[in-house]
Amino acid sequence: MVEIGTSNGYSTLWFAGVLRANGGEPLLSVDLDGQAQREAARNLAEAGLTEQVELREADGGAVLRALPDGGLDALFLDSERPQYAGWWPHPRRVLRPGGLLVVDNVLSHPAEVADFLALVERDGGFRSTTAAVGKGLLLAVRE
Ligand SMILES: C[S@@+](CC[C@H](N)C(=O)[O-])C[C@H]1O[C@@H](n2cnc3c(N)ncnc32)[C@H](O)[C@@H]1O
């Protein structure tokens, strides 16, 4: 799994806890902000979850472009929303069939994700729904 937008690691901690409980390859969590990543590293260490996460200070779009086709079970986008459309088609390309794309803030910031959601819709290769939890999550399974 890949997370774009680590910040201080709040969502990362949740994903890492699930990985510790269920096994699976470490989460790759990416953020441009090195200070935020250092905070996330401290928070993960305090929670005993260091082994479940690879933190990387990098641009999310560049990381997605460099990933191989179809290798990811899940991709979580939680960074600068207007950038997502410019990352297409990589969010689709990197997911395996049955893989899950999750996009945060789709109800709180609809205008900022509209172009991206239109690409997902037009692609025709996803089954998707919006979960009205928190700030709104797009959940899209690659067929
Ligand atoms: C809303 S915060 C992430 C919150 C975190 N996922 C959570 O739920 O606790 C957004 C983060 O995205 C990062 N960010 C913004 N643009 C980015 C990019 N192009 N690549 C990677 N990270 C980016 C910011 O530095 C910021 O830390």
The ligand as an SDF file (V2000), in Angstrom:
LIG
                    3D

 27 29  0  0  0  0  0  0  0  0999 V2000
   -3.7810   16.6950    4.9330 C   0  0  0  0  0  0  0  0  0  0  0  0
   -2.0750   16.4000    5.2070 S   0  0  0  0  0  0  0  0  0  0  0  0
   -2.0360   14.6330    5.3500 C   0  0  0  0  0  0  0  0  0  0  0  0
   -2.7560   14.1330    6.5600 C   0  0  0  0  0  0  0  0  0  0  0  0
   -2.5300   12.6780    6.8980 C   0  0  0  0  0  0  0  0  0  0  0  0
   -2.7530   11.7800    5.7870 N   0  0  0  0  0  0  0  0  0  0  0  0
   -3.4560   12.2980    8.0650 C   0  0  0  0  0  0  0  0  0  0  0  0
   -4.6290   11.9510    7.8060 O   0  0  0  0  0  0  0  0  0  0  0  0
   -3.0220   12.3740    9.2000 O   0  0  0  0  0  0  0  0  0  0  0  0
   -1.4030   16.6860    3.6110 C   0  0  0  0  0  0  0  0  0  0  0  0
    0.1010   16.4200    3.4820 C   0  0  0  0  0  0  0  0  0  0  0  0
    0.3990   16.2960    2.0940 O   0  0  0  0  0  0  0  0  0  0  0  0
    1.7030   16.7570    1.9010 C   0  0  0  0  0  0  0  0  0  0  0  0
    1.8940   17.0390    0.4540 N   0  0  0  0  0  0  0  0  0  0  0  0
    1.4290   18.0880   -0.2640 C   0  0  0  0  0  0  0  0  0  0  0  0
    1.7590   17.9600   -1.5590 N   0  0  0  0  0  0  0  0  0  0  0  0
    2.4430   16.7890   -1.6690 C   0  0  0  0  0  0  0  0  0  0  0  0
    3.0530   16.0930   -2.7460 C   0  0  0  0  0  0  0  0  0  0  0  0
    3.0250   16.5770   -4.0010 N   0  0  0  0  0  0  0  0  0  0  0  0
    3.6670   14.9250   -2.5000 N   0  0  0  0  0  0  0  0  0  0  0  0
    3.7090   14.4100   -1.2370 C   0  0  0  0  0  0  0  0  0  0  0  0
    3.1520   15.0370   -0.1690 N   0  0  0  0  0  0  0  0  0  0  0  0
    2.5280   16.2020   -0.3830 C   0  0  0  0  0  0  0  0  0  0  0  0
    1.8160   17.9730    2.8100 C   0  0  0  0  0  0  0  0  0  0  0  0
    3.1730   18.2450    3.1010 O   0  0  0  0  0  0  0  0  0  0  0  0
    0.9790   17.5260    4.0260 C   0  0  0  0  0  0  0  0  0  0  0  0
    1.8180   17.0150    5.0450 O   0  0  0  0  0  0  0  0  0  0  0  0
  1  2  1  0
  2  3  1  0
  2 10  1  0
  3  4  1  0
  4  5  1  0
  5  6  1  0
  5  7  1  0
  7  8  2  0
  7  9  1  0
 10 11  1  0
 11 12  1  0
 11 26  1  0
 12 13  1  0
 13 14  1  0
 13 24  1  0
 14 15  1  0
 14 23  1  0
 15 16  2  0
 16 17  1  0
 17 18  1  0
 17 23  2  0
 18 19  1  0
 18 20  2  0
 20 21  1  0
 21 22  2  0
 22 23  1  0
 24 25  1  0
 24 26  1  0
 26 27  1  0
M  CHG  2   2   1   9  -1
M  END
$$$$
